[in-house]
Amino acid sequence: MDLFAGVAVSDLGLAVAWFDRLLGEVETFEPNDTEHVWTIAEHRHVYVVVRADAAGHAIVTLFVDDLDGFVEAAAGRGVEPDSRETYGNDVRKVVYRDPDGNEIGVGGGPV
């Protein structure tokens, strides 16, 4: 089973540039003129699609092994989280917002 998590955007070029900075060096492909896909793990993909009417309403959460490393790498590429949370079980989450306001959360286990 493959997973494709879609994010509606208003401007493909702007979205691709932002997600490239957020996700770093991962495999990508363009299935057509209105979509761009990042393969974040085997059989797991995040994609943007031009749908201006729906842009800004997505909520996607990724869970990574090294949250601090992810945040540091994204910051090095110019993307900073909008907020940070720590839950009662010490699981942590940072929230990024793309240029349309879509919420891209990235979680990680306790320190």
N, C-alpha and C positions, 0 to 999 in steps of 0.2 A: 504494500500500500504506500502510495506517495501522498504527501501533504503539500498543497499549494495554498498559502495564506495571502489573500489579495488585499491590496490597499488602493482605493480610488484616489486619483490625483488630478489636478487641473492642468499641470504642465509637465510633460514627460521628461524633458531635458533637465529641468530644475530638480525633479524628484530623483532621477537617476544619479545626478551629481551628489545629492544629499545622502541617498542610501549607499552609494559607493563609499562615501566618507564614514558613514556609520558602521557598515559591515566589513570594510577593508577588502583584503585580497581573497575573494571567494569566486568560484566559477559563476559566470553569468551567461545568459543567452537572451535573444530577442525573438520571440515567436512570431511577431508581426509588428506593424508600425505604431501600435498603441500600447504595447506591453513590454516590460523588461523584467527578467527573472534572475534572482540570486539563489544559488544552491547553498544553503547554510549548513547542511549535513546530508548524508546519504538519504535520498528520498524525501528530503524536507526543503521546501522552497518558500521564499517570500517574493511576491511580485507586485509591481505597480501597474495600473491600467488607467488610461485616460478616461475619466468619467467625471467631468466637472460638477455635474449635478449631485454626486455622492461624495465628492472630495471632502476630507476633513472629519469624517465620522468613523474611521476604522479604529479598532482597538486590537492590537496584536501583542502578545507577550512571548518572548523567547527565554529559555532557561539555559544558562551557560555554566560550565565547570569553574571558570575563573572570572567572576564578576569584576573584581578589581582590575584585572588585566584587560578585560574588554573595555571598561570605562576609560582606563588610561590610554589604550590604543585609539579609541574613538576621539578622545580629547586631542591626541597628537595629530589627528586628521581634521581637527577643527569643529568637532561636534561635542557639545556639553549636554548633560542631562538637565531637564527642567525641574525634576524633583527626585528625592530619594526617600525610601521607606524601609523600615525594618519591622517585621511582624513579630508576634509573640513567640514564635518558634525560632526566631533569629534568622529566618529567611529574609533576604534583602531584595529590593527591587529599585531600579532607577527607571525614570520615564523620560523619553525623548519625544519631541514633537517635530514632525517634518514641516516643510514650508506651508502645507495646507492645514496643519493642525492635527493630523492623524497621530494617535498615541501609539508609540512603539515602546513597550516595556521590556526590560531585560532583567531577569531575576537570577539569583545565585544563592547557594547554600550559606550557612553560617560561616563566619570567618574562622 
